[in-house]
Amino acid sequence: MSLLFFGKDPDTDEDHCPSAWVDDDNADLVLQGWKADDATEDKCREVGSIPPTEAVIRIPARMVPQIRRACDAAEERAAELR
């Protein structure tokens, strides 16, 4: 597996920060974020269940530039893989 790194939350320390990558093998976005609180998860469950293999995470809005770059790279990579 090869992960292309796009950035960490600029306002957190180096050990505890949301981050964004793209998996170069399949163009999936890989995101690290803060675990959502119970109220957020309950609100998300209004539209469907959260299986044990999935998680609701929060990514700060200040990370939009890194995520946008990662999305663009994922889209380009997916096109190459087709």
VENLINWO-V611076 format. One record per residue. N is the residue number from 1. OMEGA is omega in degrees with one decimal (none if undefined). Layout:
# VENLINWO-V611076
n=N omega=OMEGA
n=N omega=OMEGA
This chain:
# VENLINWO-V611076
n=1 omega=177.4
n=2 omega=178.9
n=3 omega=176.7
n=4 omega=-175.5
n=5 omega=-179.5
n=6 omega=174.4
n=7 omega=175.9
n=8 omega=174.6
n=9 omega=-176.3
n=10 omega=-176.6
n=11 omega=177.3
n=12 omega=-179.4
n=13 omega=-175.1
n=14 omega=-176.8
n=15 omega=-173.2
n=16 omega=-175.0
n=17 omega=171.7
n=18 omega=-176.5
n=19 omega=-179.8
n=20 omega=176.6
n=21 omega=168.4
n=22 omega=175.6
n=23 omega=-176.5
n=24 omega=-178.8
n=25 omega=-175.7
n=26 omega=177.6
n=27 omega=175.6
n=28 omega=169.3
n=29 omega=175.4
n=30 omega=-175.7
n=31 omega=172.3
n=32 omega=179.8
n=33 omega=177.3
n=34 omega=176.0
n=35 omega=179.2
n=36 omega=176.8
n=37 omega=-176.7
n=38 omega=-179.3
n=39 omega=178.3
n=40 omega=178.7
n=41 omega=177.9
n=42 omega=179.0
n=43 omega=178.6
n=44 omega=-180.0
n=45 omega=177.3
n=46 omega=178.9
n=47 omega=177.7
n=48 omega=-178.0
n=49 omega=173.2
n=50 omega=-178.5
n=51 omega=179.6
n=52 omega=-179.4
n=53 omega=-178.8
n=54 omega=179.8
n=55 omega=171.5
n=56 omega=180.0
n=57 omega=174.8
n=58 omega=175.6
n=59 omega=-178.2
n=60 omega=-179.6
n=61 omega=-179.6
n=62 omega=177.4
n=63 omega=-178.8
n=64 omega=179.6
n=65 omega=179.3
n=66 omega=-178.9
n=67 omega=177.4
n=68 omega=177.6
n=69 omega=178.9
n=70 omega=178.2
n=71 omega=178.0
n=72 omega=179.7
n=73 omega=178.8
n=74 omega=179.2
n=75 omega=178.7
n=76 omega=-179.5
n=77 omega=179.0
n=78 omega=178.6
n=79 omega=177.8
n=80 omega=-176.7
n=81 omega=-179.8
n=82 omega=none
